[in-house]
Every structure is written in structure tokens, then in C-alpha cells.
Amino acid sequence: MGAAVTTGVLVGGALYHKETSGNQSTTTITNPQGQKTIQVERTDARTGVKTTEITHHDGVRSNIVHDPNKNVTRTEVTRPNGSTSRIIENQQTGFKSIATDRRDATGAIRTTTRETHVDRNNPQNITRITKHPDGSQTKRETSGVVTQTSPNGSRVIRTTPDGHGGITKTTTYRNGGTSTTTRTVGPNGNVTVTKNVHVQGRPVVTREYHHHHYHYGGYSYYAYSPFWGPAYYPWGWYYSPFLAPVYYPPYVWGWGWWYPHWSWYFAPYPVYSQPSYWVTDYVISDYIAERQSAVSADDAARAADLSAQRAQLSADQAQKAKEEAEKAQAAAQITQPIKDQIAEQVKQGMTDIKEKKTTQVVATLNTKTIFVVHEEIEATMHNDENEVCGLSEGDLVRVSELPKEGEQHVVMRVLTAGKDSCKAGSQVHVALSKVQEMHNEFMERVERGMKEAEERKIGGDRPQ
């Protein structure tokens, strides 16, 4: 072993102190605040394998092993709370694998991510699989394909881009139901959205509507374009109260097949004094009915899981779990003030449709408007852990923090939520493009509700 050699140098206010002895060197880096990072390097004289161990001043430890014979580098990073990242990289083939276990302050694993660069001819081709605390899984590919699997495997969502700005999003349920949404961008830049929902091969929802695109903050968005306009709604019936109150209980609506599952979440107006209230219940019920039409398998799976869990609990524990579930359910339902705000938005939407007006939501965001979630959305919690949770069709959210210039996400508060969604009261990050899509779907349903009210002659004959 050779004699020890010590060197020291000052770089950018940090002191580098290095001691070398034989095939090992130890470098101590002291920053201006007096915090130290220690790096130990050793090289195996026989194999040439180089090992580097780094202890950072914040408690993070890194272990890097490079094998020049195989052109492979293995890196393991451990954080003070036990979170780890393991990276295997082959410099010759371009193969790279990253495994990350993120833990919270208690040491419990919150998310597990596996990322693989599999294409040897294209090192940028990446597959990333993330397992979330609730047991759900997200798989992302560089091609843009995203596959989301629910905790019990009863729902799989696959989003595939077409390479021209359009996408096809297909949700498959264990009970045989499917929901497919296709967004196509035309030569003029306008967008056509087609949505089809099937349950056990039977179509239950089929519709198509159009958008026009606009630019805001350097990005392009798509706003809903009303279809019928003044030609179809020549009367002022939607501005004025009905001549007589309209009674329209759930059995008249035809909600018998889904409403018993959601009566805890949503209650219709007992009587309708004006068209906007009827259209409000039409819109909200349409979201929930579409959600229920394809997720009955999830309900069955949850019931089975819940029964198994309760079988393992004592009577006191089971009662406590029931009370907590009821409390959470009460906090997540649509209250009257929330519903009244939605009714105001429906009334404004009816006016916009009558005038064939489009709304550029991203350019006019505020903290009052309530948005109805239109599809399964993977959202990131607004907390230090950046946990992931899901928003589902019919959940209600509202902007809580306006985005800063250039930001493509907005912080939203969950006002109400169905089962397995992000908890009511939580704050989540949602893409601005999704917020615009929520409004697009909302307006499409408002217009459909107006057309339905007109065809059914809700409130009696129209004034001439």
C-alpha cells in the first residue's frame, strides 16, 4: 500500500479535502455552512471494479459500483426515511432500470416505481410502472401509451395517442363493460370527440360533439362549441319560471337502476320551479348514471373485499369502521349550497348555448366555479409526499390556487367524491387541459339536457 497523500482546495466557497492511500481515496467536502459530505472511492486492482460511497450532509447515502468489463453501473440511493432508489445501467446497450420505493415520515412505503429503458436501439424508449398506496398501478410508455389498473383489477384504462394530437381512451371493466372516448383533430385544428359506453355488449351511451381550439399562455386548448344554438331554442322559456311547479320524482326520471346506489351522494330537487333546475338534475344524474353503468363490477369487488375485512374484525372494531365510513360518506355528498352553485352555472351555460358562445376556461379561471369530473383522472396530492389518487366521473372539484404564469397544472380542492376517489377536502394537482375538458363535457350535457327538456316539453307548452 502506497503512502497517504493529502490535498486541499477551495472551490466556490467549499473546501475539498482529499486523502489518497493505495487504491482508496477519501474526499471531504465542507460547504460554507460547515456541512460535510464524505466521498470514498476504491478500485479493485484485479477486476478494475470501482466503488464509490457518498454520505451527504443531509443524511442521504449513495453507493455506486461501476464494472468496466461489463460496462454496467449499479447505483443505490438511500434517504433518511428509508426511501430507496436502485439504478442499473448498461452504457453499451443503452438498457437502464430504475426501482424506487418512496416512504412517508413513518417509514411506510407509499409508492413503488419501476422504470425500464428497454429499447437497445433507442435508449429514450422508457416503460415506467408505478404502484400506489391503494394498490392501483400506472404504466407509462415513451410512446405516450398510459395504462391504469384499479386496486382490485376490475378496471383497466388504456390511453393511446394517434400521433396527430388525438387520443383513444378505453376503459375495460371486469363485468364486461367498456367505455371508449376518441378525440380526433381535424385539418382545421378543430376537435371531434366521440364517446361510446357498452355494458356486456349493449350500448348505453353514444354521442359526438365538437370543439374549437384556442391558445393561452403559449399552449393550445379545446373549447366546446354549442351545436343547436338559437335556431333550436327560439323561445325564452329557459329564462323564466315555469307557469306551474313541475314534479319529477326519480321513478319518472327512470333512475331506478342506479339511484339506490347513489342516493347518499345526490338528491334531486323535490320540485322544479324553472328550467335550469331540471337541467341541473339532468346533468348531475347523467354523470352518475354513466359512471354506475360500467362500474358495477367494482361495487361487487368492493363488497366482497369489505365482507372479508369485516370477518376479521371484532364487533367493536367493525362498528367503529362503519361509523368512520358513514362519516366520510356524509362529508363527500353534494350539499345544497354546492348544488345551487352548479345550478347557477347551468343557467349561465344555457345562456351561452342559446348564444352559441364558447368558454375559454383556462383563460378565465376563478375560485368560485365548480367543475364536474368527466372521466377517470390520475391526480397528484398537494402535499410533501406527492401521493397519487384518482378522481372519477361525477366527483366535484374547485380551484383553490390559481396557476402561475407558464404552469400547466392547477391546485384544486375536492368538494365531493364517490367511493375510491380522492378524499373530499383534499387538494390535488390537475392538468389545465383536463379542467377545460371538464367544462367541455359539462356544456355538452347542459345542451343535451336542454334538448331533452324541449323534446319532453318539461313545464308545459312553449310560448309562441
The 8 nearest C-alpha neighbors of each residue, nearest first, counted from 0:
[[1, 21, 2, 20, 22, 3, 23, 19],
 [2, 0, 21, 20, 3, 22, 19, 4],
 [1, 3, 20, 4, 0, 21, 19, 5],
 [2, 4, 20, 19, 1, 18, 5, 21],
 [5, 3, 19, 18, 2, 20, 6, 17],
 [4, 6, 18, 17, 19, 3, 7, 16],
 [7, 5, 17, 16, 18, 4, 8, 15],
 [6, 8, 16, 15, 17, 5, 9, 14],
 [7, 9, 15, 14, 10, 16, 6, 13],
 [8, 10, 14, 13, 15, 12, 11, 7],
 [11, 9, 13, 12, 14, 8, 15, 30],
 [12, 10, 13, 9, 14, 30, 31, 8],
 [11, 13, 10, 31, 9, 14, 30, 29],
 [14, 12, 30, 10, 29, 11, 9, 31],
 [15, 13, 9, 29, 28, 8, 16, 10],
 [14, 16, 28, 8, 7, 27, 9, 17],
 [17, 15, 7, 27, 26, 6, 14, 28],
 [18, 16, 26, 6, 25, 5, 7, 27],
 [19, 17, 5, 25, 4, 24, 26, 6],
 [20, 18, 24, 4, 3, 23, 5, 25],
 [19, 21, 3, 23, 1, 2, 24, 22],
 [22, 20, 1, 0, 23, 19, 2, 3],
 [21, 23, 41, 42, 20, 24, 43, 44],
 [24, 22, 41, 20, 40, 21, 19, 42],
 [23, 25, 19, 40, 18, 39, 20, 41],
 [24, 26, 39, 18, 17, 38, 40, 19],
 [27, 25, 17, 38, 16, 37, 39, 28],
 [26, 28, 37, 16, 36, 15, 17, 38],
 [27, 29, 15, 36, 35, 14, 37, 16],
 [30, 28, 35, 14, 34, 13, 33, 27],
 [29, 31, 13, 33, 32, 34, 28, 14],
 [32, 30, 33, 13, 12, 29, 34, 14],
 [33, 31, 30, 34, 29, 35, 13, 12],
 [32, 34, 30, 31, 29, 35, 13, 28],
 [35, 33, 29, 30, 32, 56, 36, 31],
 [36, 34, 29, 56, 28, 33, 37, 27],
 [35, 37, 55, 56, 28, 54, 27, 29],
 [36, 38, 27, 54, 53, 26, 28, 35],
 [39, 37, 53, 26, 52, 25, 27, 54],
 [38, 40, 25, 52, 51, 24, 26, 53],
 [41, 39, 51, 24, 23, 50, 25, 52],
 [40, 42, 23, 50, 22, 49, 24, 51],
 [41, 43, 49, 22, 48, 47, 44, 50],
 [42, 44, 47, 48, 45, 46, 49, 41],
 [45, 43, 47, 46, 42, 22, 48, 41],
 [44, 46, 43, 47, 48, 42, 49, 22],
 [47, 45, 48, 43, 44, 68, 66, 42],
 [46, 48, 43, 44, 45, 42, 49, 67],
 [49, 47, 66, 43, 46, 42, 65, 67],
 [50, 48, 42, 65, 64, 41, 47, 43],
 [49, 51, 64, 41, 63, 40, 42, 65],
 [52, 50, 40, 63, 39, 62, 64, 53],
 [53, 51, 62, 39, 38, 61, 63, 40],
 [54, 52, 38, 61, 60, 37, 55, 39],
 [55, 53, 60, 37, 36, 59, 38, 61],
 [56, 54, 36, 59, 57, 58, 60, 53],
 [55, 57, 36, 35, 58, 34, 54, 59],
 [58, 56, 55, 59, 79, 54, 36, 34],
 [59, 57, 55, 56, 79, 60, 78, 54],
 [58, 60, 78, 55, 57, 77, 79, 54],
 [59, 61, 54, 77, 53, 76, 55, 58],
 [62, 60, 76, 53, 75, 52, 77, 63],
 [61, 63, 52, 75, 74, 51, 53, 76],
 [64, 62, 74, 51, 50, 73, 52, 61],
 [63, 65, 50, 73, 72, 49, 74, 51],
 [66, 64, 72, 49, 48, 71, 67, 73],
 [65, 67, 48, 71, 68, 69, 70, 72],
 [68, 66, 70, 69, 65, 48, 47, 71],
 [67, 69, 66, 70, 47, 71, 46, 48],
 [68, 70, 71, 67, 66, 89, 91, 72],
 [71, 69, 67, 90, 89, 68, 66, 91],
 [70, 72, 89, 69, 66, 88, 65, 90],
 [71, 73, 65, 88, 64, 87, 66, 74],
 [74, 72, 87, 64, 86, 63, 65, 88],
 [75, 73, 63, 86, 85, 62, 64, 87],
 [74, 76, 85, 62, 84, 61, 86, 63],
 [75, 77, 61, 84, 83, 60, 62, 85],
 [78, 76, 83, 60, 59, 82, 81, 61],
 [77, 79, 59, 82, 81, 80, 83, 60],
 [80, 78, 81, 58, 59, 77, 82, 57],
 [79, 81, 78, 82, 106, 104, 102, 103],
 [80, 82, 78, 79, 77, 83, 106, 102],
 [83, 81, 101, 102, 78, 100, 80, 77],
 [84, 82, 77, 100, 76, 99, 81, 78],
 [83, 85, 99, 76, 98, 75, 100, 86],
 [86, 84, 75, 98, 74, 97, 99, 76],
 [85, 87, 97, 74, 96, 73, 75, 88],
 [88, 86, 73, 96, 95, 72, 74, 97],
 [87, 89, 95, 72, 71, 94, 90, 86],
 [88, 90, 71, 94, 91, 93, 70, 92],
 [91, 89, 93, 70, 92, 88, 71, 94],
 [90, 92, 89, 93, 70, 94, 71, 69],
 [93, 91, 119, 94, 89, 90, 120, 122],
 [92, 94, 122, 119, 90, 89, 91, 95],
 [95, 93, 89, 116, 92, 117, 88, 119],
 [96, 94, 88, 116, 87, 115, 89, 93],
 [95, 97, 115, 87, 86, 114, 116, 88],
 [98, 96, 86, 114, 85, 113, 115, 99],
 [99, 97, 113, 85, 84, 112, 114, 86],
 [100, 98, 84, 112, 83, 111, 101, 85],
 [99, 101, 111, 83, 82, 110, 108, 84],
 [102, 100, 82, 110, 109, 108, 99, 111],
 [103, 101, 108, 82, 107, 109, 106, 81],
 [102, 104, 106, 105, 107, 109, 108, 384],
 [103, 105, 106, 80, 102, 107, 384, 81],
 [106, 104, 103, 107, 102, 80, 108, 81],
 [107, 105, 102, 103, 104, 80, 81, 108],
 [106, 108, 102, 105, 103, 109, 104, 101],
 [109, 107, 102, 101, 110, 100, 106, 103],
 [110, 108, 132, 102, 101, 107, 103, 131],
 [111, 109, 131, 101, 130, 132, 108, 100],
 [110, 112, 100, 130, 129, 99, 101, 131],
 [113, 111, 129, 99, 128, 98, 130, 114],
 [112, 114, 98, 128, 127, 97, 129, 99],
 [115, 113, 127, 97, 126, 96, 128, 98],
 [114, 116, 96, 126, 125, 95, 117, 127],
 [117, 115, 125, 95, 94, 124, 122, 118],
 [116, 118, 115, 94, 119, 125, 124, 95],
 [119, 117, 121, 120, 124, 122, 116, 94],
 [118, 120, 92, 93, 121, 122, 94, 117],
 [119, 121, 118, 122, 93, 92, 124, 117],
 [120, 122, 118, 123, 119, 124, 93, 117],
 [121, 123, 93, 124, 118, 119, 116, 120],
 [124, 122, 121, 125, 116, 141, 118, 93],
 [125, 123, 141, 122, 116, 118, 121, 117],
 [124, 126, 116, 141, 115, 140, 123, 127],
 [125, 127, 140, 115, 114, 139, 116, 141],
 [126, 128, 114, 139, 138, 113, 115, 140],
 [129, 127, 138, 113, 112, 137, 114, 139],
 [128, 130, 112, 137, 111, 136, 113, 131],
 [131, 129, 136, 111, 110, 135, 112, 134],
 [130, 132, 110, 135, 134, 133, 136, 129],
 [133, 131, 109, 134, 110, 130, 135, 108],
 [132, 134, 131, 135, 150, 388, 130, 149],
 [135, 133, 150, 131, 132, 130, 136, 149],
 [134, 136, 150, 149, 131, 148, 133, 130],
 [135, 137, 130, 148, 129, 147, 131, 134],
 [136, 138, 147, 129, 128, 146, 148, 139],
 [137, 139, 128, 146, 127, 145, 147, 129],
 [140, 138, 145, 127, 126, 144, 128, 137],
 [139, 141, 126, 142, 144, 143, 125, 127],
 [140, 142, 125, 143, 124, 126, 139, 144],
 [143, 141, 140, 144, 124, 160, 125, 139],
 [144, 142, 141, 140, 160, 145, 159, 139],
 [143, 145, 159, 140, 158, 142, 139, 160],
 [144, 146, 139, 158, 138, 157, 143, 140],
 [147, 145, 157, 138, 156, 137, 158, 139],
 [146, 148, 137, 156, 155, 136, 138, 157],
 [149, 147, 155, 136, 135, 152, 154, 137],
 [148, 150, 135, 152, 154, 151, 153, 155],
 [151, 149, 135, 134, 152, 133, 148, 136],
 [152, 150, 153, 149, 300, 134, 135, 154],
 [151, 153, 149, 154, 150, 148, 155, 173],
 [154, 152, 173, 151, 172, 297, 149, 296],
 [155, 153, 172, 149, 152, 171, 148, 173],
 [154, 156, 148, 171, 170, 147, 149, 157],
 [157, 155, 170, 147, 146, 169, 171, 148],
 [156, 158, 146, 169, 145, 168, 170, 147],
 [157, 159, 168, 145, 144, 167, 169, 146],
 [158, 160, 144, 167, 166, 168, 157, 143],
 [161, 159, 166, 162, 165, 143, 167, 144],
 [160, 162, 165, 166, 163, 159, 164, 167],
 [161, 163, 160, 164, 165, 166, 143, 159],
 [164, 162, 161, 165, 184, 160, 183, 166],
 [163, 165, 162, 184, 161, 166, 160, 183],
 [164, 166, 183, 182, 161, 163, 184, 160],
 [167, 165, 160, 182, 159, 161, 181, 168],
 [166, 168, 181, 159, 180, 158, 160, 182],
 [169, 167, 158, 180, 179, 157, 159, 181],
 [170, 168, 179, 157, 178, 156, 158, 167],
 [169, 171, 156, 178, 177, 155, 179, 157],
 [170, 172, 177, 155, 154, 176, 156, 169],
 [173, 171, 154, 176, 174, 153, 175, 177],
 [172, 174, 153, 175, 296, 154, 171, 176],
 [175, 173, 296, 172, 176, 199, 295, 293],
 [176, 174, 199, 173, 172, 198, 177, 171],
 [175, 177, 198, 172, 199, 293, 197, 174],
 [176, 178, 171, 197, 170, 196, 172, 198],
 [177, 179, 196, 170, 169, 195, 197, 171],
 [178, 180, 169, 195, 168, 194, 170, 196],
 [179, 181, 194, 168, 193, 167, 169, 195],
 [182, 180, 167, 193, 192, 166, 168, 183],
 [181, 183, 192, 165, 166, 191, 167, 193],
 [182, 184, 165, 191, 190, 185, 181, 192],
 [185, 183, 190, 165, 189, 188, 164, 191],
 [184, 186, 188, 187, 189, 190, 183, 191],
 [187, 185, 188, 184, 189, 190, 183, 163],
 [188, 186, 185, 189, 184, 190, 211, 212],
 [187, 189, 185, 186, 184, 190, 212, 211],
 [190, 188, 211, 185, 187, 210, 212, 184],
 [189, 191, 184, 210, 183, 209, 185, 211],
 [190, 192, 209, 183, 182, 208, 210, 184],
 [193, 191, 182, 208, 207, 181, 209, 183],
 [192, 194, 207, 181, 180, 206, 182, 191],
 [193, 195, 180, 206, 205, 179, 207, 181],
 [196, 194, 205, 179, 204, 178, 180, 197],
 [197, 195, 178, 204, 203, 177, 202, 179],
 [198, 196, 202, 201, 177, 176, 200, 203],
 [197, 199, 176, 201, 200, 293, 175, 177],
 [198, 200, 175, 176, 201, 197, 174, 177],
 [199, 201, 198, 197, 202, 176, 175, 177],
 [202, 200, 197, 198, 199, 203, 196, 176],
 [203, 201, 197, 196, 204, 198, 200, 205],
 [204, 202, 197, 196, 201, 205, 198, 195],
 [205, 203, 196, 195, 202, 206, 197, 194],
 [206, 204, 195, 194, 196, 203, 202, 207],
 [207, 205, 194, 193, 204, 195, 208, 192],
 [208, 206, 193, 192, 194, 191, 209, 205],
 [207, 209, 192, 191, 193, 206, 210, 443],
 [208, 210, 191, 190, 224, 192, 223, 211],
 [211, 209, 223, 190, 224, 222, 221, 189],
 [210, 212, 189, 221, 222, 190, 224, 223],
 [211, 213, 221, 220, 189, 222, 210, 219],
 [212, 214, 220, 219, 221, 215, 211, 222],
 [215, 213, 219, 218, 220, 217, 216, 212],
 [214, 216, 217, 218, 219, 362, 213, 361],
 [215, 217, 218, 405, 214, 404, 219, 362],
 [216, 218, 215, 214, 219, 405, 213, 220],
 [219, 217, 214, 215, 216, 220, 213, 407],
 [218, 220, 214, 213, 215, 212, 217, 221],
 [221, 219, 212, 213, 214, 432, 222, 218],
 [222, 220, 212, 211, 210, 213, 223, 219],
 [221, 223, 210, 211, 359, 439, 212, 357],
 [224, 222, 210, 439, 357, 209, 225, 211],
 [223, 225, 210, 357, 209, 226, 222, 211],
 [226, 224, 355, 352, 227, 228, 223, 356],
 [225, 227, 228, 224, 355, 208, 209, 446],
 [228, 226, 231, 225, 230, 229, 232, 352],
 [227, 229, 353, 355, 230, 352, 231, 226],
 [230, 228, 232, 353, 231, 233, 354, 227],
 [229, 231, 228, 232, 233, 227, 353, 234],
 [230, 232, 229, 227, 228, 233, 450, 353],
 [233, 231, 229, 234, 230, 228, 353, 227],
 [234, 232, 229, 230, 231, 235, 353, 228],
 [235, 233, 236, 232, 462, 461, 463, 237],
 [234, 236, 237, 238, 233, 239, 232, 462],
 [235, 237, 234, 238, 239, 461, 462, 274],
 [236, 238, 274, 235, 239, 275, 273, 349],
 [237, 239, 236, 235, 240, 274, 273, 346],
 [238, 240, 236, 237, 241, 273, 235, 274],
 [241, 239, 273, 272, 242, 238, 274, 237],
 [240, 242, 273, 243, 458, 272, 244, 239],
 [241, 243, 240, 244, 458, 459, 272, 239],
 [242, 244, 241, 245, 458, 272, 240, 459],
 [245, 243, 272, 271, 241, 270, 246, 242],
 [244, 246, 271, 270, 458, 247, 243, 272],
 [247, 245, 270, 248, 271, 244, 269, 268],
 [246, 248, 251, 245, 252, 249, 270, 269],
 [247, 249, 251, 250, 246, 252, 269, 267],
 [250, 248, 252, 251, 254, 253, 247, 255],
 [249, 251, 253, 252, 248, 254, 255, 247],
 [252, 250, 253, 249, 248, 247, 254, 246],
 [251, 253, 249, 250, 254, 248, 247, 255],
 [252, 254, 250, 251, 255, 249, 256, 248],
 [255, 253, 258, 249, 252, 256, 257, 250],
 [254, 256, 253, 257, 258, 250, 259, 249],
 [255, 257, 254, 258, 259, 253, 260, 288],
 [258, 256, 255, 260, 259, 254, 288, 291],
 [257, 259, 261, 260, 254, 262, 255, 256],
 [260, 258, 262, 261, 257, 255, 256, 263],
 [259, 261, 258, 257, 262, 263, 291, 256],
 [262, 260, 258, 264, 263, 259, 265, 257],
 [261, 263, 264, 265, 259, 258, 260, 266],
 [264, 262, 261, 265, 332, 266, 328, 260],
 [265, 263, 332, 261, 262, 333, 266, 331],
 [264, 266, 262, 333, 263, 261, 332, 267],
 [267, 265, 262, 268, 264, 263, 333, 269],
 [268, 266, 280, 269, 265, 249, 248, 270],
 [267, 269, 270, 271, 266, 280, 276, 277],
 [270, 268, 267, 246, 271, 248, 247, 266],
 [269, 271, 246, 268, 245, 244, 272, 247],
 [272, 270, 245, 273, 244, 276, 277, 246],
 [271, 273, 244, 241, 240, 245, 270, 274],
 [272, 274, 240, 241, 271, 275, 276, 239],
 [275, 273, 277, 237, 276, 278, 240, 241],
 [276, 274, 278, 346, 277, 273, 279, 345],
 [277, 275, 279, 278, 274, 273, 271, 342],
 [276, 278, 274, 279, 280, 275, 271, 281],
 [277, 279, 281, 275, 448, 276, 280, 282],
 [280, 278, 276, 282, 281, 277, 342, 275],
 [279, 281, 283, 277, 282, 278, 284, 267],
 [280, 282, 278, 279, 284, 283, 285, 448],
 [283, 281, 285, 279, 280, 284, 444, 278],
 [284, 282, 280, 285, 286, 281, 279, 287],
 [283, 285, 287, 281, 286, 282, 288, 280],
 [284, 286, 282, 288, 283, 287, 281, 289],
 [287, 285, 393, 289, 283, 284, 288, 392],
 [286, 288, 290, 284, 289, 285, 393, 291],
 [289, 287, 291, 285, 290, 286, 284, 292],
 [290, 288, 292, 286, 287, 291, 285, 293],
 [289, 291, 287, 288, 292, 392, 293, 286],
 [290, 292, 288, 294, 293, 289, 287, 295],
 [293, 291, 289, 290, 288, 294, 295, 198],
 [292, 294, 176, 291, 295, 290, 198, 172],
 [295, 293, 297, 296, 291, 292, 290, 298],
 [294, 296, 298, 297, 293, 291, 299, 292],
 [297, 295, 299, 174, 294, 298, 173, 300],
 [296, 298, 300, 294, 295, 299, 153, 301],
 [299, 297, 295, 301, 296, 300, 302, 294],
 [300, 298, 302, 296, 297, 301, 303, 295],
 [299, 301, 297, 303, 302, 298, 296, 304],
 [302, 300, 304, 298, 303, 299, 305, 297],
 [303, 301, 305, 299, 300, 304, 306, 298],
 [302, 304, 300, 306, 301, 305, 299, 307],
 [303, 305, 301, 307, 302, 306, 300, 308],
 [306, 304, 302, 308, 307, 303, 301, 309],
 [307, 305, 309, 303, 308, 304, 302, 310],
 [308, 306, 304, 310, 305, 309, 303, 311],
 [307, 309, 305, 310, 306, 311, 304, 312],
 [310, 308, 312, 306, 311, 307, 317, 305],
 [309, 311, 307, 308, 312, 306, 313, 305],
 [310, 312, 309, 308, 313, 307, 317, 306],
 [313, 311, 309, 310, 317, 316, 314, 308],
 [312, 314, 316, 315, 317, 311, 309, 310],
 [315, 313, 317, 316, 318, 312, 319, 309],
 [316, 314, 318, 317, 313, 319, 312, 320],
 [315, 317, 319, 313, 318, 314, 312, 320],
 [316, 318, 314, 320, 315, 319, 312, 313],
 [319, 317, 321, 315, 320, 316, 314, 322],
 [318, 320, 316, 322, 321, 317, 315, 323],
 [321, 319, 317, 323, 318, 322, 316, 324],
 [320, 322, 318, 324, 319, 323, 317, 325],
 [323, 321, 325, 319, 324, 320, 326, 318],
 [324, 322, 326, 320, 325, 321, 327, 319],
 [323, 325, 321, 327, 322, 326, 328, 320],
 [326, 324, 328, 322, 323, 327, 329, 321],
 [325, 327, 323, 329, 328, 324, 322, 330],
 [328, 326, 324, 330, 325, 329, 323, 331],
 [327, 329, 325, 331, 326, 330, 324, 332],
 [330, 328, 326, 331, 327, 332, 325, 263],
 [331, 329, 327, 328, 332, 326, 423, 415],
 [330, 332, 415, 328, 416, 423, 329, 327],
 [333, 331, 264, 415, 329, 330, 334, 328],
 [334, 332, 265, 264, 415, 337, 338, 335],
 [335, 333, 337, 336, 332, 338, 265, 339],
 [334, 336, 338, 337, 339, 333, 340, 266],
 [337, 335, 339, 338, 334, 340, 333, 341],
 [338, 336, 340, 334, 335, 339, 333, 341],
 [337, 339, 335, 341, 340, 336, 342, 334],
 [340, 338, 342, 336, 341, 337, 335, 343],
 [341, 339, 343, 337, 342, 338, 336, 344],
 [340, 342, 344, 338, 343, 339, 345, 337],
 [343, 341, 339, 345, 340, 344, 279, 276],
 [344, 342, 346, 340, 341, 345, 347, 339],
 [343, 345, 341, 347, 342, 346, 348, 340],
 [344, 346, 348, 342, 343, 347, 349, 341],
 [345, 347, 343, 349, 275, 348, 344, 342],
 [348, 346, 344, 350, 349, 345, 351, 343],
 [347, 349, 345, 351, 350, 346, 344, 352],
 [350, 348, 352, 346, 347, 351, 345, 353],
 [349, 351, 353, 347, 348, 352, 354, 346],
 [352, 350, 356, 348, 354, 349, 353, 355],
 [353, 351, 355, 349, 354, 350, 225, 228],
 [352, 354, 228, 350, 229, 351, 355, 349],
 [353, 355, 351, 352, 356, 228, 350, 229],
 [356, 354, 352, 228, 225, 353, 351, 357],
 [355, 357, 351, 354, 352, 358, 225, 224],
 [358, 356, 224, 223, 222, 359, 355, 351],
 [359, 357, 360, 222, 356, 223, 351, 363],
 [358, 360, 362, 361, 222, 363, 357, 213],
 [359, 361, 363, 362, 358, 435, 364, 438],
 [360, 362, 363, 364, 359, 435, 431, 215],
 [361, 363, 360, 359, 364, 215, 216, 358],
 [364, 362, 360, 361, 365, 359, 358, 368],
 [365, 363, 361, 360, 362, 366, 401, 398],
 [364, 366, 367, 368, 363, 398, 401, 399],
 [365, 367, 398, 399, 368, 397, 364, 400],
 [368, 366, 365, 369, 397, 398, 340, 364],
 [369, 367, 366, 397, 365, 370, 398, 344],
 [368, 370, 397, 396, 367, 395, 341, 371],
 [371, 369, 396, 395, 397, 437, 372, 368],
 [370, 372, 395, 393, 394, 437, 373, 396],
 [373, 371, 392, 394, 393, 437, 374, 395],
 [372, 374, 392, 437, 371, 440, 393, 391],
 [375, 373, 392, 391, 372, 376, 390, 393],
 [374, 376, 391, 390, 392, 389, 377, 373],
 [377, 375, 390, 389, 374, 378, 391, 372],
 [376, 378, 389, 388, 390, 387, 375, 379],
 [377, 379, 388, 387, 389, 428, 429, 427],
 [380, 378, 387, 428, 427, 386, 385, 388],
 [379, 381, 427, 386, 385, 382, 387, 426],
 [380, 382, 427, 426, 428, 385, 379, 383],
 [383, 381, 385, 384, 380, 386, 426, 427],
 [382, 384, 385, 381, 386, 380, 103, 104],
 [383, 385, 386, 382, 103, 380, 381, 109],
 [386, 384, 380, 382, 383, 379, 381, 387],
 [387, 385, 380, 384, 379, 388, 109, 382],
 [386, 388, 379, 378, 380, 385, 131, 377],
 [389, 387, 421, 378, 377, 379, 386, 420],
 [388, 390, 377, 420, 421, 376, 378, 391],
 [389, 391, 376, 420, 375, 421, 377, 394],
 [392, 390, 375, 374, 394, 420, 372, 393],
 [391, 393, 373, 374, 372, 394, 290, 286],
 [392, 394, 286, 372, 287, 371, 391, 395],
 [395, 393, 416, 372, 415, 392, 391, 371],
 [396, 394, 371, 415, 414, 370, 372, 413],
 [397, 395, 413, 414, 370, 412, 369, 411],
 [396, 398, 369, 411, 412, 370, 399, 368],
 [397, 399, 411, 366, 400, 410, 412, 365],
 [400, 398, 411, 410, 412, 366, 397, 401],
 [401, 399, 410, 398, 402, 409, 411, 366],
 [400, 402, 409, 403, 399, 398, 410, 365],
 [403, 401, 409, 406, 400, 404, 408, 410],
 [402, 404, 406, 405, 401, 409, 407, 400],
 [403, 405, 406, 402, 216, 407, 401, 217],
 [404, 406, 403, 216, 407, 217, 402, 218],
 [407, 405, 403, 404, 408, 402, 409, 431],
 [406, 408, 431, 430, 405, 409, 402, 432],
 [409, 407, 430, 431, 429, 406, 428, 402],
 [408, 410, 402, 429, 428, 411, 431, 401],
 [409, 411, 428, 400, 427, 399, 398, 429],
 [412, 410, 398, 399, 397, 427, 426, 396],
 [411, 413, 426, 397, 396, 425, 399, 424],
 [412, 414, 396, 423, 424, 425, 415, 395],
 [415, 413, 396, 423, 395, 424, 412, 416],
 [416, 414, 331, 395, 423, 332, 394, 413],
 [417, 415, 394, 331, 423, 420, 422, 395],
 [418, 416, 420, 394, 419, 415, 331, 391],
 [417, 419, 420, 416, 328, 421, 422, 391],
 [418, 420, 417, 421, 389, 422, 416, 390],
 [421, 419, 390, 389, 418, 417, 416, 422],
 [422, 420, 388, 389, 390, 423, 416, 419],
 [423, 421, 425, 420, 424, 416, 413, 331],
 [422, 424, 413, 415, 331, 414, 425, 416],
 [425, 423, 413, 414, 412, 422, 426, 415],
 [424, 426, 413, 423, 422, 412, 427, 421],
 [427, 425, 412, 381, 411, 380, 413, 410],
 [428, 426, 380, 381, 411, 379, 410, 378],
 [427, 429, 410, 379, 409, 378, 408, 381],
 [430, 428, 408, 409, 378, 427, 431, 410],
 [431, 429, 408, 433, 432, 407, 409, 434],
 [432, 430, 434, 408, 433, 407, 409, 429],
 [431, 433, 435, 430, 434, 436, 220, 407],
 [434, 432, 436, 430, 431, 435, 437, 429],
 [433, 435, 431, 437, 436, 432, 438, 430],
 [436, 434, 438, 432, 433, 437, 360, 439],
 [435, 437, 433, 439, 438, 434, 440, 432],
 [438, 436, 434, 440, 435, 439, 373, 372],
 [437, 439, 441, 435, 436, 440, 442, 434],
 [438, 440, 223, 436, 442, 441, 437, 222],
 [441, 439, 443, 437, 442, 438, 436, 444],
 [442, 440, 438, 444, 439, 443, 437, 445],
 [443, 441, 445, 439, 444, 440, 438, 446],
 [442, 444, 440, 446, 441, 445, 447, 439],
 [445, 443, 447, 441, 442, 446, 282, 448],
 [446, 444, 442, 448, 447, 443, 282, 441],
 [447, 445, 449, 443, 448, 444, 442, 450],
 [446, 448, 444, 450, 445, 449, 451, 443],
 [449, 447, 451, 445, 278, 446, 450, 444],
 [450, 448, 446, 452, 451, 447, 453, 445],
 [449, 451, 453, 447, 448, 452, 454, 446],
 [452, 450, 448, 454, 453, 449, 455, 447],
 [453, 451, 449, 455, 457, 450, 454, 456],
 [452, 454, 456, 450, 451, 455, 449, 457],
 [453, 455, 451, 456, 452, 450, 457, 449],
 [456, 454, 452, 457, 453, 451, 450, 459],
 [455, 457, 453, 454, 459, 452, 460, 458],
 [456, 458, 452, 455, 459, 453, 245, 274],
 [459, 457, 241, 245, 456, 460, 242, 243],
 [458, 460, 456, 457, 461, 242, 241, 243],
 [459, 461, 456, 462, 458, 457, 463, 453],
 [462, 460, 463, 459, 236, 234, 456, 458],
 [463, 461, 460, 234, 236, 235, 459, 233],
 [462, 461, 234, 460, 233, 235, 236, 232]]
